[in-house]
Each structure stands twice: as C-alpha cells, then as structure tokens.
C-alpha cells in the first residue's frame, strides 16, 4: 500500500519578544501564525474500520494539534525563561495575562522544533510526523522536516 501525506492547517495569535536581538523584534509584538502539519502513513485497508481509507482522521489530528499547540499558544505571550524578560512576564502574569516561559529564544525556528516534539509524542505508532511549516508573516516561515532530523 502506498504511503500518503495529509496536511491540516491551523492558525493562532501569539506575542513574543527576542531578548538580545538587534532589531525591532526585541520589543514585545505579535504574529498571526499559520501552522501546517503534515503526517505520513498508510491508509487503513480494513473495510470494517470506521476510519477505512484514512491515514488518520483529520479530526484526530486536529485534536492533537489543538491540545498541544493552538489552545496553549493562542493569545499567549512567549518569553525565554532565562532572560530579563522574566520581570515583564511576572508582571503580566500578576495581571492575569497568559504567559508562556520556554527554555529557548522564541523564534519561529525554535518554536517549530518545540511543536514537532510535542506533536510527535501524541501521534499513533503507525503515523509519522513528516513536516511542519510555521508561517510568522505573509512572507516569512520556518519549516521542519523529519527527513532532516534523523
């Protein structure tokens, strides 16, 4: 049976700041992120299975990505936990803002690595994460491919 790739797209709004950066992104700002998640597998051949013909039910993939990424990062502000932004983060938290502290510089590149690990941990054994594309602006995105990370 052929291997098939399927892709589901998501969008969410997230703010961040890049500590130590030499441009405008050192300031707190936000993006309307678009995340494309592509998995690869073999369609189910058992005609008695309600998922017959599917690699994975799009709704099952949606549940995983929503729980691990979208519902967590949407309308949050992300800071590196090891930078002076921690003071701002604590102030925002004290005012009931949704703040996420990560152990990396919150660039699209690092976020897509984080997202890949989170999604991979939730996929069924017979389904592999093929790639992620995290679009930060209309013209800028970061991509992660399993084939580049073996």
Secondary structure, 3 states (H helix, E strand, C coil): CCEEEEEEEEEEEEEECCCCCCCHHHCCEEEEEEEEEEEEEECCCCCCCCCCCCCCCHHHHHHHHHHHHHHHHCCEEEEECCCCHHHHHHHHHHCCCCEEEECCCCCHHHHHHHHHHHHHCCCCCCCEEEEEEEEEECCEEEEEEHHHCC
